[in-house]
Amino acid sequence: MSFIAGILANALLFSSLLLVVGVPVFYMTQDSPEDNRNPNIRKIEALGGVWFVLVLLNGLVGGIAQGYSG
């Protein structure tokens, strides 16, 4: 179970890196900043959603792994 927790932790770190690098790049390269539904904003929202789900899964699996380890 700790193996799965380790994989989720690494996935969370990788997605955090993508957000830290990707969000400023997406904001700087958008065509019209006043348009709330342009494709770059959608990409940022999707990355944020993936990151949030990974945070939830990491907490859940980490708690279960800690319960199994004692």
Phi, psi and omega in degrees: 000327179291335176296317179293321177297322177294319178296316179294322178296319178292322177295322178294318178296319180294318179292328175295320177298317178299320179291318182295322180273321188285322184298311177297324179295316179295321178293322183286334185260005181284150184284311182230108183296336182281346179277115183284344186246029178284163186299328180292321177295322178296322178295319179296318178296321179294317177297320178295322177294318177297318180297317181296318178295320178295324176297315179297315180295322180296317177295319181294309182292324177297320177294319178293318179296322178292324177295323179287329184281344175120000000 
